[in-house]
Amino acid sequence: MEKNLDFRSDTVTWPTLEMRKAAAKAVIGDDVYGEDPTVNELERLAAEMLGKEAGLFVTSGTQGNAVSILAHTQRGDEIILEARSHIYLNEVGGLAVLGNLMVRPIVGESGWMKPEDIKRAVRADNIHYPRTHLLCVENTHNAVGGIPLTPKQLKADWEVAKEHDLCVHLDGARIFNASIALKIDVKKLTQYSDTVMICLSKGLSAPIGSVVVGKSEFIKKARKYRKMLGGGMRQAGIIAAPGIIALTKMVDRLAEDHETARLLAEGLNKINGINVLNPVRTNMVYIDFAGINWTSSDWIEACRKLGWKTRASGTITRLCTHYGINIEDIKVFIEGLNRLVYSERL
Ligand SMILES: *Cc1c(COP(=O)(O)O)cnc(C)c1O
């Protein structure tokens, strides 16, 4: 099969052959009537793995976060979230448009919002203030470099949230990257949230979909919002079947992506003029290549010559490792990049 040499994201992963076969063989029904057994099984399995009562299969992580936030809040509520979180920066302002919600961003420490900062951000009961009602946490935190937040950190945030009657939603697009990196059961991380959104279509390599989990009552509400947003799907077992394989077969494999990212970071750091910006704990490497005097187009062109898709913003880029990239690919890339950087300097 053609190589999937693409550093842009772990969303670019292709489904495994087993996933394609499972899609072809899936037992199906109309999921809007709750009659698709494969979707029901995926939702049950996700809820069980994450330690929650019920699950809801959604089209994307963005839709999963949107229905979760809508189901938790009322118009005019204020949400506390991290200043570089995906919900805040990369979900098209959905919480303002769809939920009429206020946002209170907190600058975290490597993605972790300190409990004292959360406490300070909660609004008092005052006629002038909106109601603070929800805390959103992201794990792994993408923009700070795929950093896994620990149970201890999550517990501290959870406790302060509960002291103030806040609901807690976990954007766990990459929660399994966190549990694998920390070598703990994922439930140790999800126990400190009321609801969780996980992505099946990133490192877990399913072609489509995310799942939201939480209490049955909450999922019932979220299901209605999913319908409102056009996410009521029919014979969705076809796309849920690969999701079941993602959860049962692809979780432990994420350790490989962390190893390839570590090797990639090691190789890049050895190139004079390239600096790795983040502690590489999972599958992301952020670098600044200002020191080699390349523009973003030079970088993209060099990677293209080596067979890779990539992107850059100024001299900073994120390289993401995923299913389809192996240790040999990384070695060849680093050698090639060294060659190009060196020849440019002659
Ligand atoms: C990718 C991602 C999402 C959204 O997922 P989509 O399926 O792309 O909509 C949400 N949160 C985080 C942290 C992500 O990385």
PDBQT file of the ligand as one rigid body, heavy atoms in Angstrom, charges set to zero:
ROOT
HETATM    1  C1  LIG A 401      -9.037  17.162  16.796  1.00  0.00    +0.000 C 
HETATM    2  C2  LIG A 401      -9.482  17.717  18.082  1.00  0.00    +0.000 A 
HETATM    3  C3  LIG A 401     -10.823  18.011  18.315  1.00  0.00    +0.000 A 
HETATM    4  C4  LIG A 401     -11.892  17.970  17.237  1.00  0.00    +0.000 C 
HETATM    5  O1  LIG A 401     -11.947  16.920  16.442  1.00  0.00    +0.000 OA
HETATM    6  P1  LIG A 401     -12.510  16.966  14.929  1.00  0.00    +0.000 P 
HETATM    7  O2  LIG A 401     -12.923  15.560  14.747  1.00  0.00    +0.000 OA
HETATM    8  O3  LIG A 401     -11.368  17.392  14.078  1.00  0.00    +0.000 OA
HETATM    9  O4  LIG A 401     -13.650  17.913  14.885  1.00  0.00    +0.000 OA
HETATM   10  C5  LIG A 401     -11.171  18.434  19.571  1.00  0.00    +0.000 A 
HETATM   11  N1  LIG A 401     -10.257  18.612  20.526  1.00  0.00    +0.000 NA
HETATM   12  C6  LIG A 401      -8.956  18.372  20.338  1.00  0.00    +0.000 A 
HETATM   13  C7  LIG A 401      -8.000  18.568  21.450  1.00  0.00    +0.000 C 
HETATM   14  C8  LIG A 401      -8.515  17.931  19.092  1.00  0.00    +0.000 A 
HETATM   15  O5  LIG A 401      -7.215  17.718  18.887  1.00  0.00    +0.000 OA
ENDROOT
TORSDOF 0
